[in-house]
Amino acid sequence: MTTLEMLRSQLNACKGSDRWVRISTLAGCHYFTVARISRGAIENPGIVLVDRLFEAVKSTEPAKDAV
């Protein structure tokens, strides 16, 4: 699995939630860019944007409950 495929998988896992808004804001790109990347409409978004999106996805993950 490529880095871009992993990113798409992570973005699709949180599809339909408000996380895409937060992810796009943190990554410094438009919401619709996130949507296009997740569905594969942008084949090569560039490594800089992919890295920023990975960091944004990581920072917006819900906290794990310590039971």
N, C-alpha and C positions, 0 to 999 in steps of 0.2 A: 504494500500500500504506500503510495507516495505521500509526501507532506501535504499537497493540495487535497488529495482524497481524504486524508485524516481530518483536515480542517473542514471540508464539506460535511463529513460525517458528524463532527462536533456541532457545526452550525445547524444541521438538520435535526439533531437531537433536541435542540432547544427552540425549534421552529414553533411559532404560534404563541410564544410567551413575549413578555416585554424585554427579554434579554437582548434581542437584536438591536433595539434602540440603544441600550447601554453599551453594547459591543461596538456599534458603529461610532458612537460618541467617543469612546475611549480610544478606538483605533484611528480616529480622525478621518473617517470616510462617511459617505452618505449611506443611509439605511438601505436604499435600493441597490447599492454596490454589494452589500452583504447578501441581499436576496439573490442577485445575479450570480455571485460566486457560489452560493449554496446549491443553486440548480444547474451549475455548469455552463452558464451563458458567457462567463468570462473565463476563457481557457487558461490564460496566463496573467494573473493579477500582479505578478512581481513579488519577489522574495521579501522586500521591505514591508509591503502591505500584509502579506501572509504572516510574517512574524508579528506585526502589530495586532492582527486579528487573533492569533494564537494567545498572545498575552492578554488581550481583552476577554477572550472566552474563559481563560483560566481565572482571571480576577473577578469574573461575574458568576462563577460557579456557586450554587447554593452551599451554605455551610452544612457539614455533616453533623447530625445530632449525636452527641455523646450520651449514650444511654447506659 
